[in-house]
Amino acid sequence: MREKTLKGSLTVEAAWIMAMVLLSIAVMLQQACRIHDETKAAMGLHEALEKGRHGSAKELEASVSGAQEHLGRLMFFPDCDLAIKEKGKRIYGEGRGGKWKREIEAGRFRPETFLRKITLIEGLVKEDGN
């Protein structure tokens, strides 16, 4: 004997699935914004450090304040702080915001050393005959 089938609705099940889909999208957007803020802050720190490497000691503070202004308002790190200091021939940079922290160090840019290396390489190439 055949049993009688009733027409059903998937409204309740679809509502749960839609809630999970929307929650997943919200989490992905949140993580994308966090990664964006980390990258933007790290690149701002790196830019300030590179400008500081090529400039004088007075320009260190100007490069930090310029990078800080360029960062603008970040979603996850509203208290993001960049700092650069010079010790001897090295420049140290540190960025902090929330649980995020990044440290970078680099040597002072010395164009005379670079030019000496290039001159040496050119001399070696000429001697080699190639």
N, C-alpha and C positions, 0 to 999 in steps of 0.2 A: 504494500500500500504506500502511496505517495503522501509524504507529509506536506503540510501547507507551509510555504515560505513567506516570510514577511519582508517587505521592503525596508531596508535599513538606511541609516544615514552615517556618514563618516565625519560628521561635523566635529564631534568631540575629539576623535583621533587626529583629525587635521589641525585642530587648535593646538594640541600638544606638539605636533610636529612643527607647526609654524612658530611656536614659542621657542623651541630648540634652535630652529634655523636663525631666528632673529637674535637670540642670545649668542650663537656662534659668530654671527656677523659683528655684533657689538664687541666681542672679545678680540676678534681679528683687527677691527679698527683701533681699539685701544692699544694693542701691541704695535701696530703700525705707527701710531703717534708716538709711542715711547721710543721706538727705534729711530724715528725721525728726529726727536729731540736729542737723543744721545749722539747721533751723527752730526747734527747741526752744532751742538756744543763742542764736540771734539774737533770739528773743522774750524770753528771759531778760535779755539785754543791754539791749534796748529798754525793758523794764519797769523795770530798775534805773536807767536814764537818766531815765525819766519821773519816777520817785520822787525822784531826785536833783534834778531841775529844780524840783520843788515844795517841797523841804525845805531845811534849812540845810546848811552845810558838814559838820557832824557827822553828818548823816544820810546822806551820800554813802557812807561805808564800810558803814553798816548796810544800805543798800539793795543794795550789791554782795554782801555776805555772805549776805543773804536770798535773792537771786537765785541765788547759787552753790549754796546748800543746796536750793533748789527744783529746780534742774536734776537733781539726783540723779546716778545713774551712767549715762553715755552709752556706747553700744557702740563708736562710732568715735573719740570724743574723750575717752578716760579722763583726759587731762591738760588738760581745758578750763579756761581761766582768763579771768575777766572783770575788767576794771579801768576805773575811772571817775576822772577828774580834772577839776578846775575851773581855768580860766584866764580871769580877768576876768569877763565876763558870759556866757561860753560854757562848756558842759560837754561834755567829750569822753569817749566810751566806746569800749573796744576789747575784743574777744573773740577768743581764739585757742584752737585745738585741732587738733593734727595739722597738716595742710596747709590747714586752714580758718582764715580770718581775716576779721573784720568790724569796721568802724569806723563810729561814729555820732557826730554832734555836734549840739547843740541849744543854744538860748539859754535863759537863766534865765527862769522863768515870772514875769511881772510882771502881777498882776491889775489894777493901777491903769491900765496902758496899755490893757488889754482893755476896762475900764469906760469909759475916755475914748472909745474908738472906738465903743462901743455908744451912748453918749450922743450923740456926733456924728451917728451914723446915725439915731437917733430924732429928733433935731432937724431933720435934712434931710428926713425923711419928713413931719414935721408941717408944715414950710414948704411942701412940695410940695403938700400937701392931700390926699394919698392915704392 
